[in-house]
Amino acid sequence: MATTWECLIIGGGPAGLTAAIYLARYRRRVLVADAGNSRAAAIPESARSQNGSSVTVRFATGTKPSTRTSRWSVRWSMLPRKRPFCATYSASVSVLPVADCAGQGSQLRQPGIKLISSLPQDFQKPASGIAVKLQNRGLPGLRCALPRARVQSAL
Amino acid sequence: MQSVEGLYAAGDVVSDLHQLSVAEGHAEVAATAIHNSLPRNFR
């Protein structure tokens, strides 16, 4: 298990997990702070029968992949698939609940790189715990930028 | 362009189209930018 992180990702949704997988492929050590309430978990997963007459809708919170994978359900069951996939990079990626990440802030490698992929109301909570520690580690302005979402894409 | 050095954003926080493909695309661009900005390692 890695003890120092090169990047902290706040939010374990589609964007956060994608970035974690990419950074793991770049052999970077990543910590993902995940509150577990990604908006993508509320996307219904549908399975359509062969003749198209019956449609069952469920929510993509389970871990068992859909047996009938249509073109759409592959995308809609994204989180249950992406989380275990992320776990295959466990040497580089750690997905932790937000509360468990506060103590990890001091182990972030200089200079602390962060990627925010969570909604403002979600990351205000970790911002109070994590950002305070990170503020003294070369990132002034982070604390005020988080609640106001004054962050822009890397494009 | 970043407004805060060392801070990147992707997904719902970005004021762009809220689609899965857009979020993943931003995440991939951001992850690559982060990787390039970090010192090289040879693990």
N, CA and C atoms of all chains as a GROMACS GRO file, in nm:
protein
  594
    1MET      N    1   0.086  -0.121   0.000
    1MET     CA    2   0.000   0.000   0.000
    1MET      C    3   0.088   0.124   0.000
    2ALA      N    4   0.057   0.216  -0.089
    2ALA     CA    5   0.134   0.339  -0.099
    2ALA      C    6   0.109   0.426   0.024
    3THR      N    7   0.213   0.496   0.065
    3THR     CA    8   0.199   0.582   0.182
    3THR      C    9   0.198   0.729   0.145
    4THR      N   10   0.247   0.763   0.026
    4THR     CA   11   0.240   0.901  -0.018
    4THR      C   12   0.158   0.906  -0.147
    5TRP      N   13   0.081   1.012  -0.158
    5TRP     CA   14  -0.006   1.026  -0.275
    5TRP      C   15   0.045   1.140  -0.362
    6GLU      N   16   0.037   1.120  -0.490
    6GLU     CA   17   0.079   1.225  -0.582
    6GLU      C   18  -0.038   1.311  -0.626
    7CYS      N   19  -0.157   1.259  -0.609
    7CYS     CA   20  -0.276   1.334  -0.650
    7CYS      C   21  -0.392   1.295  -0.561
    8LEU      N   22  -0.468   1.394  -0.521
    8LEU     CA   23  -0.591   1.370  -0.446
    8LEU      C   24  -0.709   1.401  -0.536
    9ILE      N   25  -0.800   1.307  -0.551
    9ILE     CA   26  -0.920   1.327  -0.631
    9ILE      C   27  -1.038   1.331  -0.536
   10ILE      N   28  -1.112   1.440  -0.541
   10ILE     CA   29  -1.230   1.455  -0.457
   10ILE      C   30  -1.351   1.418  -0.541
   11GLY      N   31  -1.417   1.311  -0.505
   11GLY     CA   32  -1.534   1.265  -0.579
   11GLY      C   33  -1.503   1.138  -0.656
   12GLY      N   34  -1.578   1.031  -0.628
   12GLY     CA   35  -1.555   0.903  -0.695
   12GLY      C   36  -1.665   0.868  -0.792
   13GLY      N   37  -1.706   0.967  -0.872
   13GLY     CA   38  -1.806   0.942  -0.975
   13GLY      C   39  -1.741   0.906  -1.107
   14PRO      N   40  -1.813   0.920  -1.217
   14PRO     CA   41  -1.757   0.886  -1.348
   14PRO      C   42  -1.627   0.961  -1.379
   15ALA      N   43  -1.623   1.091  -1.350
   15ALA     CA   44  -1.502   1.168  -1.380
   15ALA      C   45  -1.388   1.132  -1.285
   16GLY      N   46  -1.419   1.124  -1.157
   16GLY     CA   47  -1.314   1.095  -1.060
   16GLY      C   48  -1.252   0.958  -1.080
   17LEU      N   49  -1.335   0.857  -1.106
   17LEU     CA   50  -1.282   0.722  -1.125
   17LEU      C   51  -1.206   0.711  -1.257
   18THR      N   52  -1.256   0.782  -1.360
   18THR     CA   53  -1.183   0.781  -1.488
   18THR      C   54  -1.045   0.841  -1.471
   19ALA      N   55  -1.039   0.954  -1.401
   19ALA     CA   56  -0.908   1.017  -1.379
   19ALA      C   57  -0.818   0.927  -1.296
   20ALA      N   58  -0.877   0.859  -1.197
   20ALA     CA   59  -0.797   0.770  -1.113
   20ALA      C   60  -0.737   0.657  -1.196
   21ILE      N   61  -0.818   0.600  -1.287
   21ILE     CA   62  -0.770   0.490  -1.370
   21ILE      C   63  -0.658   0.539  -1.463
   22TYR      N   64  -0.679   0.659  -1.521
   22TYR     CA   65  -0.576   0.713  -1.610
   22TYR      C   66  -0.446   0.737  -1.535
   23LEU      N   67  -0.458   0.800  -1.418
   23LEU     CA   68  -0.336   0.830  -1.342
   23LEU      C   69  -0.268   0.702  -1.296
   24ALA      N   70  -0.347   0.599  -1.266
   24ALA     CA   71  -0.287   0.471  -1.228
   24ALA      C   72  -0.211   0.411  -1.345
   25ARG      N   73  -0.265   0.428  -1.466
   25ARG     CA   74  -0.195   0.378  -1.584
   25ARG      C   75  -0.067   0.456  -1.609
   26TYR      N   76  -0.066   0.582  -1.564
   26TYR     CA   77   0.058   0.661  -1.569
   26TYR      C   78   0.148   0.629  -1.450
   27ARG      N   79   0.110   0.530  -1.371
   27ARG     CA   80   0.187   0.487  -1.253
   27ARG      C   81   0.200   0.599  -1.150
   28ARG      N   82   0.093   0.671  -1.131
   28ARG     CA   83   0.088   0.772  -1.025
   28ARG      C   84   0.006   0.716  -0.911
   29ARG      N   85   0.044   0.756  -0.789
   29ARG     CA   86  -0.030   0.710  -0.671
   29ARG      C   87  -0.141   0.809  -0.641
   30VAL      N   88  -0.263   0.760  -0.635
   30VAL     CA   89  -0.381   0.844  -0.630
   30VAL      C   90  -0.466   0.807  -0.509
   31LEU      N   91  -0.518   0.911  -0.444
   31LEU     CA   92  -0.615   0.890  -0.337
   31LEU      C   93  -0.748   0.951  -0.382
   32VAL      N   94  -0.854   0.872  -0.379
   32VAL     CA   95  -0.986   0.919  -0.418
   32VAL      C   96  -1.071   0.932  -0.292
   33ALA      N   97  -1.118   1.053  -0.266
   33ALA     CA   98  -1.210   1.076  -0.155
   33ALA      C   99  -1.352   1.067  -0.209
   34ASP      N  100  -1.424   0.966  -0.166
   34ASP     CA  101  -1.555   0.938  -0.224
   34ASP      C  102  -1.660   0.937  -0.113
   35ALA      N  103  -1.759   1.025  -0.126
   35ALA     CA  104  -1.869   1.024  -0.030
   35ALA      C  105  -1.969   0.913  -0.062
   36GLY      N  106  -1.959   0.854  -0.180
   36GLY     CA  107  -2.044   0.741  -0.215
   36GLY      C  108  -2.182   0.779  -0.266
   37ASN      N  109  -2.206   0.909  -0.286
   37ASN     CA  110  -2.339   0.947  -0.335
   37ASN      C  111  -2.327   1.016  -0.471
   38SER      N  112  -2.256   0.950  -0.561
   38SER     CA  113  -2.242   1.006  -0.695
   38SER      C  114  -2.378   1.014  -0.764
   39ARG      N  115  -2.395   1.118  -0.843
   39ARG     CA  116  -2.518   1.136  -0.917
   39ARG      C  117  -2.540   1.020  -1.016
   40ALA      N  118  -2.430   0.959  -1.061
   40ALA     CA  119  -2.441   0.852  -1.161
   40ALA      C  120  -2.506   0.727  -1.103
   41ALA      N  121  -2.502   0.712  -0.970
   41ALA     CA  122  -2.563   0.594  -0.910
   41ALA      C  123  -2.715   0.598  -0.922
   42ALA      N  124  -2.772   0.715  -0.952
   42ALA     CA  125  -2.917   0.728  -0.962
   42ALA      C  126  -2.966   0.705  -1.104
   43ILE      N  127  -2.873   0.676  -1.195
   43ILE     CA  128  -2.914   0.653  -1.333
   43ILE      C  129  -2.974   0.513  -1.341
   44PRO      N  130  -3.097   0.499  -1.390
   44PRO     CA  131  -3.156   0.366  -1.395
   44PRO      C  132  -3.088   0.278  -1.499
   45GLU      N  133  -3.076   0.152  -1.464
   45GLU     CA  134  -3.017   0.053  -1.553
   45GLU      C  135  -3.132  -0.030  -1.609
   46SER      N  136  -3.144  -0.035  -1.738
   46SER     CA  137  -3.258  -0.104  -1.796
   46SER      C  138  -3.212  -0.227  -1.872
   47ALA      N  139  -3.293  -0.329  -1.869
   47ALA     CA  140  -3.267  -0.451  -1.944
   47ALA      C  141  -3.390  -0.481  -2.029
   48ARG      N  142  -3.372  -0.488  -2.158
   48ARG     CA  143  -3.484  -0.508  -2.249
   48ARG      C  144  -3.479  -0.652  -2.300
   49SER      N  145  -3.594  -0.716  -2.303
   49SER     CA  146  -3.597  -0.855  -2.348
   49SER      C  147  -3.580  -0.860  -2.500
   50GLN      N  148  -3.566  -0.983  -2.552
   50GLN     CA  149  -3.536  -1.000  -2.693
   50GLN      C  150  -3.641  -0.936  -2.783
   51ASN      N  151  -3.770  -0.960  -2.751
   51ASN     CA  152  -3.874  -0.905  -2.837
   51ASN      C  153  -3.905  -0.760  -2.800
   52GLY      N  154  -3.843  -0.709  -2.699
   52GLY     CA  155  -3.862  -0.570  -2.665
   52GLY      C  156  -3.992  -0.541  -2.593
   53SER      N  157  -4.062  -0.645  -2.547
   53SER     CA  158  -4.194  -0.621  -2.488
   53SER      C  159  -4.182  -0.584  -2.341
   54SER      N  160  -4.090  -0.646  -2.270
   54SER     CA  161  -4.083  -0.618  -2.127
   54SER      C  162  -3.956  -0.542  -2.095
   55VAL      N  163  -3.970  -0.444  -2.013
   55VAL     CA  164  -3.855  -0.362  -1.974
   55VAL      C  165  -3.849  -0.359  -1.823
   56THR      N  166  -3.738  -0.398  -1.768
   56THR     CA  167  -3.720  -0.389  -1.624
   56THR      C  168  -3.619  -0.279  -1.595
   57VAL      N  169  -3.652  -0.198  -1.500
   57VAL     CA  170  -3.566  -0.085  -1.464
   57VAL      C  171  -3.522  -0.102  -1.321
   58ARG      N  172  -3.395  -0.091  -1.299
   58ARG     CA  173  -3.344  -0.091  -1.163
   58ARG      C  174  -3.233   0.012  -1.157
   59PHE      N  175  -3.186   0.036  -1.036
   59PHE     CA  176  -3.085   0.140  -1.022
   59PHE      C  177  -2.947   0.078  -1.008
   60ALA      N  178  -2.851   0.145  -1.063
   60ALA     CA  179  -2.718   0.088  -1.081
   60ALA      C  180  -2.636   0.096  -0.954
   61THR      N  181  -2.694   0.055  -0.843
   61THR     CA  182  -2.619   0.059  -0.718
   61THR      C  183  -2.563  -0.077  -0.680
   62GLY      N  184  -2.614  -0.183  -0.744
   62GLY     CA  185  -2.566  -0.317  -0.712
   62GLY      C  186  -2.429  -0.341  -0.770
   63THR      N  187  -2.371  -0.454  -0.734
   63THR     CA  188  -2.239  -0.486  -0.785
   63THR      C  189  -2.245  -0.593  -0.893
   64LYS      N  190  -2.359  -0.661  -0.906
   64LYS     CA  191  -2.368  -0.767  -1.004
   64LYS      C  192  -2.400  -0.706  -1.140
   65PRO      N  193  -2.320  -0.733  -1.242
   65PRO     CA  194  -2.348  -0.677  -1.374
   65PRO      C  195  -2.476  -0.734  -1.432
   66SER      N  196  -2.539  -0.657  -1.513
   66SER     CA  197  -2.663  -0.701  -1.575
   66SER      C  198  -2.635  -0.820  -1.666
   67THR      N  199  -2.724  -0.920  -1.659
   67THR     CA  200  -2.706  -1.037  -1.744
   67THR      C  201  -2.738  -1.003  -1.889
   68ARG      N  202  -2.842  -0.924  -1.909
   68ARG     CA  203  -2.872  -0.879  -2.043
   68ARG      C  204  -2.808  -0.742  -2.063
   69THR      N  205  -2.698  -0.739  -2.133
   69THR     CA  206  -2.630  -0.612  -2.152
   69THR      C  207  -2.666  -0.557  -2.289
   70SER      N  208  -2.751  -0.459  -2.288
   70SER     CA  209  -2.780  -0.391  -2.413
   70SER      C  210  -2.674  -0.284  -2.435
   71ARG      N  211  -2.685  -0.216  -2.547
   71ARG     CA  212  -2.590  -0.111  -2.579
   71ARG      C  213  -2.591  -0.004  -2.470
   72TRP      N  214  -2.709   0.021  -2.413
   72TRP     CA  215  -2.721   0.128  -2.317
   72TRP      C  216  -2.684   0.084  -2.177
   73SER      N  217  -2.720  -0.039  -2.142
   73SER     CA  218  -2.697  -0.077  -2.002
   73SER      C  219  -2.548  -0.088  -1.973
   74VAL      N  220  -2.467  -0.108  -2.076
   74VAL     CA  221  -2.323  -0.109  -2.053
   74VAL      C  222  -2.279   0.025  -1.994
   75ARG      N  223  -2.332   0.132  -2.052
   75ARG     CA  224  -2.296   0.263  -2.000
   75ARG      C  225  -2.368   0.292  -1.868
   76TRP      N  226  -2.491   0.247  -1.858
   76TRP     CA  227  -2.570   0.284  -1.741
   76TRP      C  228  -2.527   0.210  -1.616
   77SER      N  229  -2.467   0.094  -1.632
   77SER     CA  230  -2.418   0.024  -1.513
   77SER      C  231  -2.271   0.061  -1.490
   78MET      N  232  -2.239   0.186  -1.520
   78MET     CA  233  -2.100   0.229  -1.519
   78MET      C  234  -2.036   0.220  -1.381
   79LEU      N  235  -2.102   0.276  -1.280
   79LEU     CA  236  -2.038   0.280  -1.148
   79LEU      C  237  -2.011   0.142  -1.091
   80PRO      N  238  -2.108   0.048  -1.096
   80PRO     CA  239  -2.077  -0.085  -1.043
   80PRO      C  240  -1.965  -0.153  -1.117
   81ARG      N  241  -1.941  -0.117  -1.242
   81ARG     CA  242  -1.831  -0.179  -1.316
   81ARG      C  243  -1.700  -0.105  -1.294
   82LYS      N  244  -1.712   0.027  -1.286
   82LYS     CA  245  -1.589   0.106  -1.279
   82LYS      C  246  -1.522   0.095  -1.143
   83ARG      N  247  -1.602   0.079  -1.038
   83ARG     CA  248  -1.543   0.070  -0.904
   83ARG      C  249  -1.454  -0.053  -0.890
   84PRO      N  250  -1.502  -0.174  -0.926
   84PRO     CA  251  -1.412  -0.290  -0.919
   84PRO      C  252  -1.293  -0.277  -1.014
   85PHE      N  253  -1.316  -0.214  -1.130
   85PHE     CA  254  -1.206  -0.196  -1.224
   85PHE      C  255  -1.098  -0.108  -1.164
   86CYS      N  256  -1.144  -0.005  -1.093
   86CYS     CA  257  -1.049   0.082  -1.025
   86CYS      C  258  -0.973   0.004  -0.918
   87ALA      N  259  -1.039  -0.093  -0.857
   87ALA     CA  260  -0.976  -0.170  -0.749
   87ALA      C  261  -0.866  -0.260  -0.802
   88THR      N  262  -0.868  -0.290  -0.933
   88THR     CA  263  -0.760  -0.372  -0.988
   88THR      C  264  -0.628  -0.296  -0.989
   89TYR      N  265  -0.638  -0.162  -0.974
   89TYR     CA  266  -0.516  -0.080  -0.965
   89TYR      C  267  -0.486  -0.048  -0.819
   90SER      N  268  -0.518  -0.138  -0.729
   90SER     CA  269  -0.513  -0.104  -0.586
   90SER      C  270  -0.372  -0.067  -0.541
   91ALA      N  271  -0.270  -0.106  -0.617
   91ALA     CA  272  -0.135  -0.066  -0.579
   91ALA      C  273  -0.115   0.084  -0.595
   92SER      N  274  -0.190   0.146  -0.686
   92SER     CA  275  -0.174   0.289  -0.712
   92SER      C  276  -0.291   0.372  -0.664
   93VAL      N  277  -0.410   0.314  -0.662
   93VAL     CA  278  -0.531   0.390  -0.634
   93VAL      C  279  -0.592   0.343  -0.503
   94SER      N  280  -0.630   0.437  -0.420
   94SER     CA  281  -0.704   0.407  -0.299
   94SER      C  282  -0.831   0.488  -0.298
   95VAL      N  283  -0.946   0.421  -0.294
   95VAL     CA  284  -1.074   0.491  -0.285
   95VAL      C  285  -1.121   0.479  -0.141
   96LEU      N  286  -1.128   0.594  -0.074
   96LEU     CA  287  -1.163   0.595   0.067
   96LEU      C  288  -1.284   0.684   0.090
   97PRO      N  289  -1.364   0.653   0.194
   97PRO     CA  290  -1.469   0.746   0.233
   97PRO      C  291  -1.409   0.879   0.274
   98VAL      N  292  -1.491   0.983   0.261
   98VAL     CA  293  -1.440   1.118   0.285
   98VAL      C  294  -1.381   1.130   0.424
   99ALA      N  295  -1.448   1.069   0.524
   99ALA     CA  296  -1.404   1.085   0.662
   99ALA      C  297  -1.265   1.026   0.682
  100ASP      N  298  -1.233   0.919   0.608
  100ASP     CA  299  -1.104   0.853   0.626
  100ASP      C  300  -0.992   0.927   0.556
  101CYS      N  301  -1.025   1.023   0.470
  101CYS     CA  302  -0.922   1.090   0.391
  101CYS      C  303  -0.859   1.207   0.464
  102ALA      N  304  -0.926   1.256   0.568
  102ALA     CA  305  -0.876   1.376   0.635
  102ALA      C  306  -0.737   1.352   0.692
  103GLY      N  307  -0.712   1.233   0.745
  103GLY     CA  308  -0.582   1.203   0.801
  103GLY      C  309  -0.476   1.180   0.697
  104GLN      N  310  -0.518   1.163   0.570
  104GLN     CA  311  -0.422   1.133   0.464
  104GLN      C  312  -0.363   1.260   0.403
  105GLY      N  313  -0.421   1.377   0.439
  105GLY     CA  314  -0.378   1.500   0.374
  105GLY      C  315  -0.231   1.528   0.394
  106SER      N  316  -0.178   1.490   0.510
  106SER     CA  317  -0.038   1.520   0.537
  106SER      C  318   0.055   1.432   0.455
  107GLN      N  319   0.001   1.326   0.395
  107GLN     CA  320   0.085   1.235   0.319
  107GLN      C  321   0.086   1.268   0.171
  108LEU      N  322   0.022   1.378   0.137
  108LEU     CA  323   0.022   1.417  -0.004
  108LEU      C  324   0.158   1.472  -0.042
  109ARG      N  325   0.207   1.425  -0.154
  109ARG     CA  326   0.340   1.463  -0.197
  109ARG      C  327   0.340   1.607  -0.248
  110GLN      N  328   0.450   1.676  -0.226
  110GLN     CA  329   0.463   1.813  -0.278
  110GLN      C  330   0.493   1.809  -0.427
  111PRO      N  331   0.443   1.895  -0.507
  111PRO     CA  332   0.336   1.987  -0.475
  111PRO      C  333   0.203   1.916  -0.489
  112GLY      N  334   0.113   1.940  -0.398
  112GLY     CA  335  -0.015   1.868  -0.400
  112GLY      C  336  -0.098   1.901  -0.522
  113ILE      N  337  -0.127   1.799  -0.599
  113ILE     CA  338  -0.213   1.817  -0.715
  113ILE      C  339  -0.350   1.761  -0.681
  114LYS      N  340  -0.450   1.836  -0.711
  114LYS     CA  341  -0.585   1.791  -0.680
  114LYS      C  342  -0.676   1.796  -0.802
  115LEU      N  343  -0.766   1.706  -0.807
  115LEU     CA  344  -0.867   1.709  -0.912
  115LEU      C  345  -1.003   1.700  -0.845
  116ILE      N  346  -1.086   1.797  -0.875
  116ILE     CA  347  -1.219   1.802  -0.813
  116ILE      C  348  -1.321   1.750  -0.914
  117SER      N  349  -1.399   1.653  -0.874
  117SER     CA  350  -1.500   1.602  -0.966
  117SER      C  351  -1.633   1.586  -0.896
  118SER      N  352  -1.650   1.660  -0.787
  118SER     CA  353  -1.771   1.643  -0.709
  118SER      C  354  -1.847   1.775  -0.705
  119LEU      N  355  -1.975   1.767  -0.679
  119LEU     CA  356  -2.056   1.888  -0.674
  119LEU      C  357  -2.017   1.973  -0.553
  120PRO      N  358  -2.034   2.106  -0.563
  120PRO     CA  359  -1.991   2.193  -0.453
  120PRO      C  360  -2.049   2.154  -0.319
  121GLN      N  361  -2.178   2.119  -0.315
  121GLN     CA  362  -2.238   2.088  -0.185
  121GLN      C  363  -2.180   1.959  -0.128
  122ASP      N  364  -2.125   1.874  -0.214
  122ASP     CA  365  -2.065   1.750  -0.165
  122ASP      C  366  -1.926   1.772  -0.112
  123PHE      N  367  -1.849   1.859  -0.179
  123PHE     CA  368  -1.710   1.868  -0.138
  123PHE      C  369  -1.683   1.981  -0.041
  124GLN      N  370  -1.787   2.052   0.003
  124GLN     CA  371  -1.765   2.149   0.109
  124GLN      C  372  -1.725   2.079   0.237
  125LYS      N  373  -1.780   1.961   0.256
  125LYS     CA  374  -1.748   1.886   0.377
  125LYS      C  375  -1.601   1.842   0.378
  126PRO      N  376  -1.556   1.770   0.274
  126PRO     CA  377  -1.414   1.736   0.275
  126PRO      C  378  -1.325   1.859   0.265
  127ALA      N  379  -1.378   1.967   0.206
  127ALA     CA  380  -1.295   2.086   0.191
  127ALA      C  381  -1.250   2.137   0.328
  128SER      N  382  -1.339   2.126   0.426
  128SER     CA  383  -1.302   2.177   0.558
  128SER      C  384  -1.191   2.092   0.619
  129GLY      N  385  -1.194   1.963   0.591
  129GLY     CA  386  -1.092   1.876   0.651
  129GLY      C  387  -0.965   1.868   0.568
  130ILE      N  388  -0.983   1.844   0.440
  130ILE     CA  389  -0.866   1.819   0.357
  130ILE      C  390  -0.800   1.950   0.315
  131ALA      N  391  -0.881   2.045   0.270
  131ALA     CA  392  -0.824   2.165   0.210
  131ALA      C  393  -0.745   2.245   0.312
  132VAL      N  394  -0.787   2.242   0.438
  132VAL     CA  395  -0.714   2.318   0.539
  132VAL      C  396  -0.571   2.266   0.549
  133LYS      N  397  -0.557   2.134   0.546
  133LYS     CA  398  -0.423   2.077   0.554
  133LYS      C  399  -0.344   2.105   0.427
  134LEU      N  400  -0.414   2.105   0.315
  134LEU     CA  401  -0.344   2.125   0.189
  134LEU      C  402  -0.308   2.271   0.169
  135GLN      N  403  -0.380   2.360   0.236
  135GLN     CA  404  -0.356   2.502   0.214
  135GLN      C  405  -0.213   2.539   0.252
  136ASN      N  406  -0.161   2.473   0.352
  136ASN     CA  407  -0.025   2.501   0.396
  136ASN      C  408   0.079   2.427   0.314
  137ARG      N  409   0.035   2.358   0.212
  137ARG     CA  410   0.128   2.277   0.134
  137ARG      C  411   0.135   2.327  -0.009
  138GLY      N  412   0.138   2.460  -0.023
  138GLY     CA  413   0.166   2.517  -0.153
  138GLY      C  414   0.045   2.544  -0.238
  139LEU      N  415  -0.072   2.548  -0.180
  139LEU     CA  416  -0.191   2.575  -0.260
  139LEU      C  417  -0.278   2.681  -0.195
  140PRO      N  418  -0.228   2.805  -0.183
  140PRO     CA  419  -0.314   2.910  -0.130
  140PRO      C  420  -0.429   2.937  -0.226
  141GLY      N  421  -0.543   2.969  -0.173
  141GLY     CA  422  -0.658   2.997  -0.257
  141GLY      C  423  -0.748   2.879  -0.279
  142LEU      N  424  -0.701   2.759  -0.242
  142LEU     CA  425  -0.784   2.641  -0.263
  142LEU      C  426  -0.909   2.646  -0.178
  143ARG      N  427  -0.892   2.691  -0.055
  143ARG     CA  428  -1.005   2.686   0.038
  143ARG      C  429  -1.119   2.776  -0.008
  144CYS      N  430  -1.086   2.893  -0.062
  144CYS     CA  431  -1.191   2.982  -0.106
  144CYS      C  432  -1.242   2.941  -0.243
  145ALA      N  433  -1.159   2.871  -0.319
  145ALA     CA  434  -1.202   2.832  -0.452
  145ALA      C  435  -1.302   2.718  -0.447
  146LEU      N  436  -1.289   2.631  -0.349
  146LEU     CA  437  -1.375   2.513  -0.344
  146LEU      C  438  -1.522   2.547  -0.327
  147PRO      N  439  -1.560   2.622  -0.220
  147PRO     CA  440  -1.704   2.646  -0.204
  147PRO      C  441  -1.763   2.729  -0.318
  148ARG      N  442  -1.681   2.814  -0.376
  148ARG     CA  443  -1.736   2.898  -0.483
  148ARG      C  444  -1.723   2.831  -0.619
  149ALA      N  445  -1.666   2.712  -0.619
  149ALA     CA  446  -1.650   2.636  -0.743
  149ALA      C  447  -1.578   2.718  -0.848
  150ARG      N  448  -1.482   2.798  -0.803
  150ARG     CA  449  -1.407   2.879  -0.899
  150ARG      C  450  -1.293   2.797  -0.957
  151VAL      N  451  -1.329   2.687  -1.011
  151VAL     CA  452  -1.231   2.602  -1.075
  151VAL      C  453  -1.278   2.576  -1.218
  152GLN      N  454  -1.186   2.559  -1.306
  152GLN     CA  455  -1.220   2.539  -1.445
  152GLN      C  456  -1.157   2.409  -1.494
  153SER      N  457  -1.206   2.363  -1.605
  153SER     CA  458  -1.153   2.237  -1.656
  153SER      C  459  -1.011   2.258  -1.704
  154ALA      N  460  -0.940   2.148  -1.721
  154ALA     CA  461  -0.801   2.155  -1.764
  154ALA      C  462  -0.790   2.180  -1.913
  155LEU      N  463  -0.902   2.194  -1.980
  155LEU     CA  464  -0.898   2.216  -2.124
  155LEU      C  465  -0.841   2.352  -2.157
  156MET      N  466  -0.738   2.606  -1.883
  156MET     CA  467  -0.665   2.704  -1.800
  156MET      C  468  -0.709   2.689  -1.656
  157GLN      N  469  -0.616   2.684  -1.565
  157GLN     CA  470  -0.651   2.674  -1.424
  157GLN      C  471  -0.653   2.812  -1.363
  158SER      N  472  -0.750   2.833  -1.270
  158SER     CA  473  -0.749   2.958  -1.195
  158SER      C  474  -0.672   2.942  -1.064
  159VAL      N  475  -0.652   2.818  -1.021
  159VAL     CA  476  -0.571   2.790  -0.902
  159VAL      C  477  -0.465   2.689  -0.944
  160GLU      N  478  -0.339   2.726  -0.918
  160GLU     CA  479  -0.229   2.638  -0.958
  160GLU      C  480  -0.240   2.503  -0.888
  161GLY      N  481  -0.227   2.397  -0.962
  161GLY     CA  482  -0.229   2.264  -0.903
  161GLY      C  483  -0.367   2.208  -0.877
  162LEU      N  484  -0.470   2.281  -0.917
  162LEU     CA  485  -0.606   2.235  -0.894
  162LEU      C  486  -0.676   2.214  -1.028
  163TYR      N  487  -0.732   2.098  -1.044
  163TYR     CA  488  -0.797   2.064  -1.170
  163TYR      C  489  -0.942   2.028  -1.142
  164ALA      N  490  -1.024   2.030  -1.245
  164ALA     CA  491  -1.165   1.999  -1.226
  164ALA      C  492  -1.216   1.917  -1.343
  165ALA      N  493  -1.309   1.829  -1.313
  165ALA     CA  494  -1.375   1.751  -1.417
  165ALA      C  495  -1.509   1.706  -1.362
  166GLY      N  496  -1.602   1.679  -1.450
  166GLY     CA  497  -1.732   1.629  -1.407
  166GLY      C  498  -1.830   1.741  -1.378
  167ASP      N  499  -1.912   1.719  -1.273
  167ASP     CA  500  -2.022   1.810  -1.248
  167ASP      C  501  -1.978   1.950  -1.209
  168VAL      N  502  -1.858   1.966  -1.155
  168VAL     CA  503  -1.816   2.100  -1.113
  168VAL      C  504  -1.783   2.188  -1.232
  169VAL      N  505  -1.759   2.128  -1.347
  169VAL     CA  506  -1.725   2.207  -1.464
  169VAL      C  507  -1.853   2.258  -1.528
  170SER      N  508  -1.852   2.386  -1.563
  170SER     CA  509  -1.973   2.444  -1.623
  170SER      C  510  -1.975   2.411  -1.772
  171ASP      N  511  -1.992   2.285  -1.800
  171ASP     CA  512  -2.004   2.237  -1.937
  171ASP      C  513  -2.124   2.143  -1.941
  172LEU      N  514  -2.146   2.082  -2.054
  172LEU     CA  515  -2.256   1.987  -2.067
  172LEU      C  516  -2.241   1.876  -1.963
  173HIS      N  517  -2.346   1.849  -1.886
  173HIS     CA  518  -2.339   1.745  -1.783
  173HIS      C  519  -2.371   1.609  -1.844
  174GLN      N  520  -2.275   1.558  -1.920
  174GLN     CA  521  -2.291   1.426  -1.978
  174GLN      C  522  -2.176   1.339  -1.934
  175LEU      N  523  -2.202   1.206  -1.928
  175LEU     CA  524  -2.099   1.114  -1.884
  175LEU      C  525  -1.976   1.122  -1.973
  176SER      N  526  -2.000   1.128  -2.104
  176SER     CA  527  -1.887   1.128  -2.196
  176SER      C  528  -1.804   1.255  -2.182
  177VAL      N  529  -1.872   1.369  -2.157
  177VAL     CA  530  -1.799   1.494  -2.138
  177VAL      C  531  -1.718   1.487  -2.009
  178ALA      N  532  -1.781   1.432  -1.903
  178ALA     CA  533  -1.711   1.422  -1.774
  178ALA      C  534  -1.588   1.334  -1.787
  179GLU      N  535  -1.603   1.220  -1.856
  179GLU     CA  536  -1.489   1.130  -1.871
  179GLU      C  537  -1.380   1.194  -1.957
  180GLY      N  538  -1.422   1.266  -2.060
  180GLY     CA  539  -1.324   1.332  -2.145
  180GLY      C  540  -1.244   1.435  -2.069
  181HIS      N  541  -1.313   1.517  -1.990
  181HIS     CA  542  -1.243   1.615  -1.907
  181HIS      C  543  -1.149   1.546  -1.809
  182ALA      N  544  -1.198   1.435  -1.751
  182ALA     CA  545  -1.116   1.363  -1.653
  182ALA      C  546  -0.989   1.311  -1.718
  183GLU      N  547  -1.001   1.262  -1.841
  183GLU     CA  548  -0.883   1.208  -1.908
  183GLU      C  549  -0.784   1.318  -1.943
  184VAL      N  550  -0.837   1.433  -1.988
  184VAL     CA  551  -0.749   1.546  -2.018
  184VAL      C  552  -0.681   1.594  -1.891
  185ALA      N  553  -0.759   1.605  -1.783
  185ALA     CA  554  -0.703   1.654  -1.657
  185ALA      C  555  -0.599   1.557  -1.603
  186ALA      N  556  -0.629   1.426  -1.611
  186ALA     CA  557  -0.534   1.327  -1.559
  186ALA      C  558  -0.402   1.333  -1.636
  187THR      N  559  -0.412   1.351  -1.767
  187THR     CA  560  -0.290   1.361  -1.847
  187THR      C  561  -0.213   1.489  -1.813
  188ALA      N  562  -0.286   1.600  -1.793
  188ALA     CA  563  -0.219   1.725  -1.757
  188ALA      C  564  -0.152   1.713  -1.620
  189ILE      N  565  -0.219   1.644  -1.528
  189ILE     CA  566  -0.161   1.625  -1.394
  189ILE      C  567  -0.033   1.542  -1.405
  190HIS      N  568  -0.043   1.436  -1.483
  190HIS     CA  569   0.074   1.348  -1.499
  190HIS      C  570   0.192   1.426  -1.557
  191ASN      N  571   0.165   1.508  -1.657
  191ASN     CA  572   0.272   1.583  -1.721
  191ASN      C  573   0.330   1.691  -1.630
  192SER      N  574   0.248   1.739  -1.536
  192SER     CA  575   0.295   1.846  -1.447
  192SER      C  576   0.375   1.790  -1.330
  193LEU      N  577   0.358   1.663  -1.300
  193LEU     CA  578   0.430   1.604  -1.188
  193LEU      C  579   0.573   1.569  -1.230
  194PRO      N  580   0.665   1.564  -1.135
  194PRO     CA  581   0.800   1.519  -1.169
  194PRO      C  582   0.797   1.375  -1.217
  195ARG      N  583   0.889   1.342  -1.304
  195ARG     CA  584   0.891   1.209  -1.363
  195ARG      C  585   0.925   1.104  -1.257
  196ASN      N  586   0.866   0.990  -1.272
  196ASN     CA  587   0.908   0.878  -1.188
  196ASN      C  588   0.928   0.757  -1.278
  197PHE      N  589   1.001   0.661  -1.228
  197PHE     CA  590   1.034   0.544  -1.311
  197PHE      C  591   0.992   0.417  -1.240
  198ARG      N  592   0.876   0.423  -1.175
  198ARG     CA  593   0.823   0.303  -1.112
  198ARG      C  594   0.782   0.204  -1.218
   0.00000   0.00000   0.00000
